[in-house]
Amino acid sequence: MTQALHSYDPKRLSTYLEEHVAGFAGLAEIAKFSDGQSNPTYKLTDTAGRHFVLRAKPPGTLLKSAHAVDREFRVMTALAQSPVPVPQMLHLSDEDSPMGAQFLVMEHLEGRVFWDPALPEQSPKFRQDAYHALVRTLAALHDVDPQAVGLADFGKPGNYFSRQVSRWTGQYRACETQARPDMDWAIDWLDRNMVQDDGQATIVHGDYRLDNVVFDSQTADMIAVLDWELSTLGHPFADLAYQCMGLRLPPNAMIKGLKGIDRKAQSLPQEAEYVAQYCALRSIKPPENWAFYMVFSFFRLAAILEGVLHRAQSGNASNPRDIGMMSGTIDTLAEAAKHTAQGRQS
């Protein structure tokens, strides 16, 4: 078990969970999931042998609006009756909790998470079905009416991309660990090439990719979408481009991609076909200014990772395993943003 970052009294935590989580029979074991860089997540086992998941903000000083487990709790609660599969939410604590930080508790689902987007150990049919499930679920999410599920105020009005570029530029500057000329170039390009607000506003996940969903233990059926801390109301093409970004990243990177793989031979998606399938599912026109959405996605992920790197260098990383590769990955993403803006592949 990876050493937990939070300091807590197991007896006090057990008492708290018994009082606030229906059916919780006392804490028998708590084990931190080793994967993930953002909010530390723990598997709880109670004395009756049942499993739960606790997801907490990291301890220490955090950037404003970062690690928002309350947003995760709210959006997954709202989506419980939608076509988007989410775990059942069981409890949201206050900031003053036995973990020393706000946390949520949700049901534990038995299934599979795949960390390699090439799905090398799966059959061609499974790969095809898994990516079809991904795009169908993304389209279903973007077709959910925010007002109908109580999320009309889940984001701010106005140009989503303008707000996001401003937000992530500010957070990047606040966490900047070293000079990165390609990031400076990308920030300037995004400002100069900002798309106009076309009025599209949906629930966006913010980190929608293969390793943030859970598949059934035996099939390619998706049983849960996880990691909603970056969710908001925004432009659906941000989610679509973010997922397509993985098609352009190299397979040996810290964040694995599918670049250079014969995707047709492996029954993996082609970018144009994937975008077309998404648009057909939603009965919408293909996106214009696709390069902008892709550049934005590379820039935004680089800015997020810069924050992770800064937190790690401050001794406050959820998962320090990959920190040695982090800085190079940020540079790779920034370079990809620049090359995409210039009309060439990285």
Backbone hydrogen bonds in HBPLUS format (Angstrom, degrees):
<---DONOR---> <-ACCEPTOR-->    atom                        ^
c    i                          cat <-CA-CA->   ^        H-A-AA   ^      H-
h    n   atom  resd res      DA  || num        DHA   H-A  angle D-A-AA Bond
n    s   type  num  typ     dist DA aas  dist angle  dist       angle   num
A0013-LEU N   A0009-ASP O   2.90 MM   4  6.14 163.6  1.93 162.2 167.7     1
A0014-SER N   A0010-PRO O   2.84 MM   4  5.94 155.9  1.90 143.4 150.2     2
A0015-THR N   A0011-LYS O   2.98 MM   4  6.22 163.8  2.00 150.1 153.9     3
A0016-TYR N   A0012-ARG O   2.98 MM   4  6.17 159.0  2.02 146.5 152.6     4
A0017-LEU N   A0013-LEU O   2.93 MM   4  6.16 164.2  1.95 153.8 157.4     5
A0018-GLU N   A0014-SER O   2.95 MM   4  6.17 158.0  2.00 151.9 157.9     6
A0019-GLU N   A0015-THR O   3.09 MM   4  6.29 145.7  2.21 142.9 151.7     7
A0019-GLU N   A0016-TYR O   3.09 MM   3  5.18 122.3  2.44  95.5 110.1     8
A0020-HIS N   A0016-TYR O   3.00 MM   4  6.21 137.1  2.19 146.2 158.4     9
A0021-VAL N   A0017-LEU O   2.85 MM   4  5.35 152.7  1.93 148.6 149.9    10
A0024-PHE N   A0021-VAL O   3.07 MM   3  5.62 166.8  2.09 137.8 138.2    11
A0047-THR N   A0026-GLY O   2.80 MM  21  5.46 133.2  2.02 143.6 155.6    12
A0028-ALA N   A0045-THR O   2.78 MM  17  5.55 159.5  1.83 151.6 155.9    13
A0029-GLU N   A0045-THR O   3.10 MM  16  5.08 150.8  2.18 143.2 143.6    14
A0045-THR N   A0029-GLU O   2.91 MM  16  5.08 157.6  1.96 153.1 151.9    15
A0031-ALA N   A0043-LYS O   3.03 MM  12  5.26 158.1  2.08 142.9 150.0    16
A0043-LYS N   A0031-ALA O   2.75 MM  12  5.26 166.9  1.76 157.9 157.4    17
A0033-PHE N   A0041-THR O   2.83 MM   8  5.77 163.7  1.86 153.4 159.0    18
A0056-ALA N   A0040-PRO O   3.00 MM  16  5.68 167.9  2.01 173.2 172.2    19
A0042-TYR N   A0054-LEU O   2.70 MM  12  5.08 168.5  1.71 159.4 163.7    20
A0054-LEU N   A0042-TYR O   2.88 MM  12  5.08 163.9  1.91 147.3 152.8    21
A0044-LEU N   A0052-PHE O   2.82 MM   8  4.97 167.7  1.84 140.5 143.9    22
A0052-PHE N   A0044-LEU O   2.89 MM   8  4.97 151.0  1.98 139.6 145.4    23
A0046-ASP N   A0050-ARG O   2.95 MM   4  5.55 159.8  1.99 154.4 160.6    24
A0049-GLY N   A0046-ASP O   2.88 MM   3  5.38 162.0  1.91 120.4 123.7    25
A0053-VAL N   A0106-MET O   2.95 MM  53  5.30 162.8  1.98 158.7 158.1    26
A0106-MET N   A0053-VAL O   2.86 MM  53  5.30 158.9  1.90 152.0 159.2    27
A0055-ARG N   A0104-LEU O   2.96 MM  49  5.39 159.6  2.00 149.2 155.8    28
A0104-LEU N   A0055-ARG O   2.88 MM  49  5.39 155.6  1.94 147.0 152.9    29
A0057-LYS N   A0102-GLN O   2.96 MM  45  5.83 161.7  1.99 172.9 178.9    30
A0066-ALA N   A0063-LEU O   3.08 MM   3  5.41 162.4  2.11 128.8 130.9    31
A0069-VAL N   A0067-HIS O   2.92 MM   2  5.96 122.2  2.26 115.6  99.3    32
A0071-ARG N   A0068-ALA O   3.14 MM   3  5.35 127.6  2.43  99.7 111.9    33
A0072-GLU N   A0068-ALA O   3.20 MM   4  6.61 155.6  2.26 144.9 151.6    34
A0073-PHE N   A0069-VAL O   2.89 MM   4  6.10 161.1  1.93 147.2 151.8    35
A0074-ARG N   A0070-ASP O   2.98 MM   4  6.12 160.4  2.02 142.7 148.1    36
A0075-VAL N   A0071-ARG O   2.94 MM   4  6.08 174.3  1.94 156.5 157.7    37
A0076-MET N   A0072-GLU O   3.03 MM   4  6.07 166.2  2.05 151.9 156.1    38
A0077-THR N   A0073-PHE O   3.00 MM   4  6.02 151.3  2.09 142.8 150.9    39
A0078-ALA N   A0074-ARG O   2.96 MM   4  6.15 156.3  2.01 146.5 153.2    40
A0079-LEU N   A0075-VAL O   2.98 MM   4  6.16 142.7  2.12 142.5 152.2    41
A0080-ALA N   A0077-THR O   3.33 MM   3  5.35 163.8  2.36 104.6 108.9    42
A0082-SER N   A0079-LEU O   2.96 MM   3  5.02 167.7  1.98 115.7 117.9    43
A0225-VAL N   A0085-PRO O   2.80 MM 140  6.06 133.0  2.02 147.4 151.8    44
A0107-GLU N   A0088-GLN O   2.95 MM  19  5.45 155.6  2.01 152.9 160.7    45
A0090-LEU N   A0105-VAL O   2.80 MM  15  5.38 159.3  1.84 154.7 154.4    46
A0091-HIS N   A0105-VAL O   3.17 MM  14  5.06 144.2  2.31 140.3 137.8    47
A0105-VAL N   A0091-HIS O   2.78 MM  14  5.06 149.5  1.88 148.4 151.4    48
A0093-SER N   A0103-PHE O   2.86 MM  10  5.48 173.8  1.86 171.8 173.8    49
A0097-SER N   A0095-GLU O   3.14 MM   2  5.72 121.3  2.50 106.4  90.6    50
A0100-GLY N   A0097-SER O   2.95 MM   3  5.21 161.4  1.99 112.5 118.6    51
A0112-ARG N   A0215-PHE O   2.75 MM 103  5.05 158.5  1.80 142.7 149.9    52
A0215-PHE N   A0112-ARG O   2.78 MM 103  5.05 172.4  1.79 152.1 152.8    53
A0119-LEU N   A0116-ASP O   2.97 MM   3  5.65 166.0  1.99 123.9 128.5    54
A0122-GLN N   A0119-LEU O   3.08 MM   3  5.55 166.9  2.10 121.0 124.4    55
A0127-ARG N   A0123-SER O   3.01 MM   4  6.36 162.3  2.04 158.3 162.7    56
A0128-GLN N   A0124-PRO O   3.02 MM   4  6.26 166.2  2.04 152.2 155.5    57
A0129-ASP N   A0125-LYS O   2.87 MM   4  6.05 166.1  1.89 152.6 156.7    58
A0130-ALA N   A0126-PHE O   2.74 MM   4  5.86 156.9  1.79 154.5 161.0    59
A0131-TYR N   A0127-ARG O   3.09 MM   4  6.30 166.8  2.10 153.0 155.4    60
A0132-HIS N   A0128-GLN O   2.98 MM   4  6.16 147.2  2.09 143.9 153.9    61
A0133-ALA N   A0129-ASP O   2.88 MM   4  6.09 150.9  1.96 143.5 151.4    62
A0134-LEU N   A0130-ALA O   2.96 MM   4  6.31 148.9  2.05 142.4 151.3    63
A0135-VAL N   A0131-TYR O   3.06 MM   4  6.29 167.2  2.07 148.7 150.3    64
A0136-ARG N   A0132-HIS O   2.91 MM   4  6.02 160.2  1.95 149.9 156.2    65
A0137-THR N   A0133-ALA O   2.97 MM   4  6.02 159.8  2.01 145.9 151.2    66
A0138-LEU N   A0134-LEU O   3.01 MM   4  6.21 155.9  2.07 146.6 153.6    67
A0139-ALA N   A0135-VAL O   2.96 MM   4  6.12 163.6  1.99 148.3 152.5    68
A0140-ALA N   A0136-ARG O   2.88 MM   4  6.09 153.8  1.95 144.0 152.0    69
A0141-LEU N   A0137-THR O   2.86 MM   4  6.08 154.5  1.92 147.8 154.3    70
A0142-HIS N   A0138-LEU O   3.08 MM   4  6.35 163.4  2.11 151.0 154.6    71
A0143-ASP N   A0139-ALA O   3.08 MM   4  6.27 122.1  2.43 137.2 151.9    72
A0143-ASP N   A0140-ALA O   3.17 MM   3  5.08 140.8  2.33  94.4 105.9    73
A0144-VAL N   A0141-LEU O   3.09 MM   3  5.40 160.8  2.13 108.8 114.9    74
A0148-ALA N   A0145-ASP O   3.04 MM   3  5.29 119.7  2.42 104.3 119.1    75
A0149-VAL N   A0146-PRO O   3.27 MM   3  5.45 138.6  2.45  99.7 110.3    76
A0151-LEU N   A0146-PRO O   2.70 MM   5  4.71 161.8  1.73 153.5 146.9    77
A0150-GLY N   A0147-GLN O   3.22 MM   3  5.14 167.2  2.24 105.7 107.9    78
A0154-PHE N   A0151-LEU O   3.11 MM   3  5.01 158.0  2.16 116.3 113.6    79
A0163-ARG N   A0159-ASN O   3.12 MM   4  6.41 163.8  2.15 154.0 158.1    80
A0164-GLN N   A0160-TYR O   2.86 MM   4  6.08 160.1  1.90 151.5 157.8    81
A0165-VAL N   A0161-PHE O   2.88 MM   4  5.95 166.7  1.90 150.2 153.4    82
A0166-SER N   A0162-SER O   3.13 MM   4  6.22 160.2  2.17 142.7 148.4    83
A0167-ARG N   A0163-ARG O   2.80 MM   4  6.00 159.1  1.84 149.2 155.8    84
A0168-TRP N   A0164-GLN O   2.86 MM   4  5.98 179.0  1.86 157.9 158.3    85
A0169-THR N   A0165-VAL O   2.93 MM   4  5.82 145.0  2.05 138.3 148.1    86
A0170-GLY N   A0166-SER O   3.05 MM   4  6.16 160.8  2.08 144.2 149.2    87
A0171-GLN N   A0167-ARG O   2.95 MM   4  6.28 156.9  2.00 148.7 155.5    88
A0172-TYR N   A0168-TRP O   2.84 MM   4  5.80 152.6  1.91 135.3 143.6    89
A0173-ARG N   A0169-THR O   2.90 MM   4  6.11 164.5  1.93 151.4 155.3    90
A0174-ALA N   A0170-GLY O   2.98 MM   4  6.15 150.6  2.06 141.4 149.9    91
A0175-CYS N   A0171-GLN O   3.09 MM   4  6.24 130.5  2.34 139.0 150.6    92
A0175-CYS N   A0172-TYR O   3.09 MM   3  5.20 136.8  2.28  99.0 111.1    93
A0176-GLU N   A0172-TYR O   2.85 MM   4  5.65 109.2  2.36 146.6 164.1    94
A0183-MET N   A0180-ARG O   3.01 MM   3  5.47 129.3  2.28 112.0 124.9    95
A0184-ASP N   A0180-ARG O   3.21 MM   4  6.60 157.9  2.26 153.1 159.7    96
A0185-TRP N   A0181-PRO O   2.91 MM   4  6.19 153.9  1.98 147.1 154.7    97
A0186-ALA N   A0182-ASP O   2.91 MM   4  6.11 160.1  1.95 144.3 149.3    98
A0187-ILE N   A0183-MET O   2.93 MM   4  6.11 163.9  1.95 155.1 158.8    99
A0188-ASP N   A0184-ASP O   3.10 MM   4  6.29 162.0  2.14 146.3 150.9   100
A0189-TRP N   A0185-TRP O   2.92 MM   4  6.16 156.5  1.97 150.1 157.3   101
A0190-LEU N   A0186-ALA O   2.90 MM   4  6.09 164.6  1.92 154.9 158.2   102
A0191-ASP N   A0187-ILE O   3.12 MM   4  6.32 160.0  2.16 146.8 152.0   103
A0192-ARG N   A0188-ASP O   3.04 MM   4  6.27 154.8  2.10 146.3 153.2   104
A0193-ASN N   A0189-TRP O   2.89 MM   4  5.97 134.6  2.09 146.8 159.3   105
A0202-THR N   A0234-GLY O   2.81 MM  32  5.52 163.5  1.84 159.1 159.6   106
A0234-GLY N   A0202-THR O   2.82 MM  32  5.52 157.6  1.87 158.7 163.0   107
A0204-VAL N   A0232-THR O   2.87 MM  28  5.60 172.0  1.88 163.0 165.1   108
A0232-THR N   A0204-VAL O   3.13 MM  28  5.60 148.1  2.24 144.3 153.2   109
A0212-ASN N   A0209-ARG O   3.02 MM   3  5.60 163.1  2.05 122.3 125.8   110
A0213-VAL N   A0210-LEU O   3.34 MM   3  5.83 150.9  2.43 120.0 118.3   111
A0226-LEU N   A0212-ASN O   2.84 MM  14  5.35 170.3  1.85 160.1 161.4   112
A0214-VAL N   A0224-ALA O   2.79 MM  10  5.06 160.8  1.83 148.8 151.9   113
A0223-ILE N   A0214-VAL O   2.76 MM   9  5.65 159.7  1.80 150.7 157.8   114
A0216-ASP N   A0221-ASP O   2.78 MM   5  5.48 157.7  1.83 166.1 173.1   115
A0231-SER N   A0228-TRP O   2.98 MM   3  5.24 165.9  2.00 119.0 121.4   116
A0238-ALA N   A0235-HIS O   3.07 MM   3  5.78 159.4  2.12 120.1 126.2   117
A0239-ASP N   A0236-PRO O   3.14 MM   3  5.57 125.0  2.46 108.5 119.6   118
A0240-LEU N   A0236-PRO O   3.22 MM   4  6.57 163.2  2.25 149.3 154.2   119
A0241-ALA N   A0237-PHE O   2.89 MM   4  5.85 165.8  1.91 140.8 145.0   120
A0242-TYR N   A0238-ALA O   3.01 MM   4  6.02 151.9  2.09 138.2 146.6   121
A0243-GLN N   A0239-ASP O   3.06 MM   4  6.33 156.5  2.12 149.3 154.0   122
A0244-CYS N   A0240-LEU O   3.01 MM   4  6.27 160.8  2.05 147.7 153.7   123
A0245-MET N   A0241-ALA O   2.79 MM   4  5.94 132.5  2.02 144.2 156.8   124
A0246-GLY N   A0243-GLN O   3.14 MM   3  5.74 145.3  2.27 112.1 119.4   125
A0247-LEU N   A0244-CYS O   2.87 MM   3  5.33 145.5  1.99 110.7 120.9   126
A0248-ARG N   A0245-MET O   2.95 MM   3  5.40 151.9  2.03 111.3 120.0   127
A0258-LEU N   A0246-GLY O   2.95 MM  12  6.40 146.2  2.06 153.0 159.0   128
A0259-LYS N   A0249-LEU O   2.92 MM  10  5.32 166.2  1.94 149.3 144.8   129
A0253-ALA N   A0250-PRO O   3.40 MM   3  5.66 163.0  2.43 113.7 113.7   130
A0257-GLY N   A0250-PRO O   3.04 MM   7  4.91 138.9  2.21 109.7 115.8   131
A0261-ILE N   A0258-LEU O   3.23 MM   3  5.64 165.0  2.25 129.0 131.5   132
A0263-ARG N   A0261-ILE O   2.78 MM   2  5.41 116.1  2.19 115.7  97.8   133
A0266-GLN N   A0262-ASP O   3.12 MM   4  6.36 139.8  2.29 144.9 156.7   134
A0266-GLN N   A0263-ARG O   3.15 MM   3  4.99 125.0  2.47  91.2 105.6   135
A0268-LEU N   A0263-ARG O   2.77 MM   5  4.59 174.3  1.77 145.4 144.7   136
A0267-SER N   A0264-LYS O   3.27 MM   3  5.15 165.6  2.29 103.3 106.6   137
A0274-TYR N   A0270-GLN O   2.86 MM   4  5.99 155.1  1.92 156.9 164.9   138
A0275-VAL N   A0271-GLU O   2.94 MM   4  6.18 165.0  1.96 159.2 161.9   139
A0276-ALA N   A0272-ALA O   2.97 MM   4  6.11 158.0  2.01 143.7 150.5   140
A0277-GLN N   A0273-GLU O   2.87 MM   4  6.04 151.9  1.94 144.2 151.7   141
A0278-TYR N   A0274-TYR O   3.01 MM   4  6.28 161.4  2.04 149.5 154.1   142
A0279-CYS N   A0275-VAL O   2.99 MM   4  6.24 164.8  2.01 152.2 156.0   143
A0280-ALA N   A0276-ALA O   2.91 MM   4  6.08 154.6  1.97 146.8 154.0   144
A0281-LEU N   A0277-GLN O   2.94 MM   4  6.16 157.7  1.99 150.7 156.5   145
A0282-ARG N   A0278-TYR O   3.14 MM   4  6.43 142.9  2.28 144.4 154.1   146
A0283-SER N   A0279-CYS O   2.78 MM   4  5.72 109.5  2.28 136.6 154.8   147
A0284-ILE N   A0279-CYS O   3.01 MM   5  5.13 162.5  2.04 140.8 146.2   148
A0283-SER N   A0280-ALA O   3.21 MM   3  4.83 148.8  2.31  92.9 102.2   149
A0292-PHE N   A0289-ASN O   2.96 MM   3  5.47 127.6  2.24 110.3 123.0   150
A0294-MET N   A0290-TRP O   3.06 MM   4  6.37 155.8  2.12 153.8 160.8   151
A0295-VAL N   A0291-ALA O   2.87 MM   4  6.07 166.5  1.89 155.8 159.4   152
A0296-PHE N   A0292-PHE O   2.86 MM   4  6.03 165.8  1.88 155.5 159.8   153
A0297-SER N   A0293-TYR O   3.04 MM   4  6.20 150.9  2.12 137.1 144.6   154
A0298-PHE N   A0294-MET O   3.04 MM   4  6.39 163.0  2.07 157.6 160.2   155
A0299-PHE N   A0295-VAL O   2.95 MM   4  6.14 170.7  1.96 157.6 160.6   156
A0300-ARG N   A0296-PHE O   2.81 MM   4  5.92 166.2  1.83 153.9 158.1   157
A0301-LEU N   A0297-SER O   3.07 MM   4  6.18 168.1  2.08 150.3 153.2   158
A0302-ALA N   A0298-PHE O   3.04 MM   4  6.19 159.1  2.08 147.4 153.7   159
A0303-ALA N   A0299-PHE O   2.90 MM   4  6.19 154.0  1.97 151.5 158.8   160
A0304-ILE N   A0300-ARG O   2.92 MM   4  6.22 154.4  1.98 148.9 156.0   161
A0305-LEU N   A0301-LEU O   2.92 MM   4  6.17 164.2  1.95 153.8 157.5   162
A0306-GLU N   A0302-ALA O   2.92 MM   4  6.13 142.4  2.06 141.5 152.2   163
A0307-GLY N   A0303-ALA O   3.22 MM   4  6.55 148.4  2.33 141.6 148.5   164
A0307-GLY N   A0304-ILE O   3.06 MM   3  5.25 121.6  2.42  98.2 112.2   165
A0308-VAL N   A0304-ILE O   3.10 MM   4  6.54 148.5  2.20 143.0 152.2   166
A0309-LEU N   A0305-LEU O   2.79 MM   4  6.05 161.4  1.83 152.3 156.9   167
A0310-HIS N   A0306-GLU O   2.90 MM   4  6.09 159.1  1.94 146.3 152.1   168
A0311-ARG N   A0307-GLY O   2.94 MM   4  6.13 157.3  2.00 144.7 150.8   169
A0312-ALA N   A0308-VAL O   2.86 MM   4  6.10 152.7  1.93 147.5 155.6   170
A0313-GLN N   A0309-LEU O   2.90 MM   4  6.15 159.2  1.94 152.8 157.8   171
A0314-SER N   A0310-HIS O   3.11 MM   4  6.32 123.8  2.44 133.6 147.9   172
A0314-SER N   A0311-ARG O   3.10 MM   3  5.00 136.3  2.30  92.1 104.9   173
A0316-ASN N   A0311-ARG O   2.86 MM   5  5.23 160.0  1.90 146.9 146.8   174
A0315-GLY N   A0312-ALA O   2.82 MM   3  4.96 158.3  1.87 108.1 113.7   175
A0323-ILE N   A0320-PRO O   3.31 MM   3  5.42 170.0  2.32 112.2 115.1   176
A0325-MET N   A0322-ASP O   3.01 MM   3  5.60 146.7  2.13 117.3 125.9   177
A0326-MET N   A0323-ILE O   3.08 MM   3  4.98 148.2  2.18 100.5 110.3   178
A0329-THR N   A0325-MET O   3.06 MM   4  6.26 151.0  2.15 151.7 160.7   179
A0329-THR N   A0326-MET O   3.08 MM   3  5.11 117.5  2.49  95.6 111.2   180
A0330-ILE N   A0326-MET O   2.99 MM   4  6.32 154.5  2.05 155.5 162.2   181
A0331-ASP N   A0327-SER O   3.14 MM   4  6.46 157.7  2.19 146.7 152.3   182
A0332-THR N   A0328-GLY O   2.92 MM   4  6.19 151.2  2.01 143.4 151.8   183
A0333-LEU N   A0329-THR O   2.92 MM   4  6.20 158.7  1.97 152.6 157.2   184
A0334-ALA N   A0330-ILE O   2.95 MM   4  6.18 161.0  1.99 150.2 155.7   185
A0335-GLU N   A0331-ASP O   2.90 MM   4  6.06 157.3  1.95 148.1 154.3   186
A0336-ALA N   A0332-THR O   2.91 MM   4  6.12 152.8  1.99 143.6 151.5   187
A0337-ALA N   A0333-LEU O   2.91 MM   4  6.20 149.7  2.00 147.3 155.3   188
A0338-LYS N   A0334-ALA O   3.11 MM   4  6.40 159.1  2.15 146.2 150.9   189
A0339-HIS N   A0335-GLU O   2.89 MM   4  6.14 166.5  1.91 155.6 159.1   190
A0340-THR N   A0336-ALA O   2.89 MM   4  5.95 157.2  1.95 145.4 151.8   191
A0341-ALA N   A0337-ALA O   3.04 MM   4  6.23 159.0  2.09 147.0 152.5   192
A0342-GLN N   A0338-LYS O   3.03 MM   4  6.26 140.6  2.19 142.1 153.2   193
A0344-ARG N   A0339-HIS O   2.81 MM   5  5.13 169.9  1.82 153.4 150.1   194
A0343-GLY N   A0340-THR O   3.04 MM   3  5.03 158.8  2.08 103.0 108.9   195
